[in-house]
Amino acid sequence: MSTTLDDASLRTLTANRWAMPVMALLSRERGSRFAVIAARFGLSSHSLTRALQHLRDAGWVVPNPGHGHPLRPEYVLTPAGLEVGGACERIMASREKLGLEAADVPRWGLPVVAGLGPDWTRFGMLQSRLAPVTPRALSLTLQTMIGQDLVKRRLEDQFPPLPLYGLTGRGQDLAGAMAG
């Protein structure tokens, strides 16, 4: 199933660093146990508990009502989580292909990639698309994304110079994974 993430879902996923990798794992394996997830990502129990609570609050993950048998998963996706999980699998596969770890993409990184269309975009326009992002957070995110070769910047020759932002080929690959 090919699902496109809406802006609200994308922001919910990026509000917790481990939400998207955990969702992708739960989708790929049709559920998992707490210890398996923690070991897979090298997470502390506190970090994983926060990530799972974040996903439960979003309505995408629930404790397995049939849990108790050692082979049954402890956490499973809800019907809404199945749709989001498929998109997370695609995005994580694209990130792995591009060599991007969880720490390489800042909180607003994926919304920036989704917010930049095929044309060049001004900073103010991008900020209004991504509200409530602060100018500082957007500026730092753009710098990081330029460093990761996902976003490019050019200056329009006028007075004062006008900076414009667009996606590189790598950024377009990642945007394609988010679009489905």
Stockholm file with secondary structure:
# STOCKHOLM 1.0

chainA/1-180         MSTTLDDASLRTLTANRWAMPVMALLSRERGSRFAVIAARFGLSSHSLTRALQHLRDAGWVVPNPGHGHPLRPEYVLTPAGLEVGGACERIMASREKLGLEAADVPRWGLPVVAGLGPDWTRFGMLQSRLAPVTPRALSLTLQTMIGQDLVKRRLEDQFPPLPLYGLTGRGQDLAGAMAG
#=GR chainA/1-180 SS CCCCCCHHHHHHHHTSTTHHHHHHHHHHHTSBCHHHHHHHHTCCHHHHHHHHHHHHHHTSEEECTTTTSTTSCSEEECHHHHHHHHHHHHHHHHHHHHTCCGGGSCTTHHHHHHHCCSSCEEHHHHHHHTTTCCHHHHHHHHHHHHHTTSEEEEEESSSSCEEEEEECHHHHHHHHHHHC
#=GC SS_cons         CCCCCCHHHHHHHHTSTTHHHHHHHHHHHTSBCHHHHHHHHTCCHHHHHHHHHHHHHHTSEEECTTTTSTTSCSEEECHHHHHHHHHHHHHHHHHHHHTCCGGGSCTTHHHHHHHCCSSCEEHHHHHHHTTTCCHHHHHHHHHHHHHTTSEEEEEESSSSCEEEEEECHHHHHHHHHHHC
//
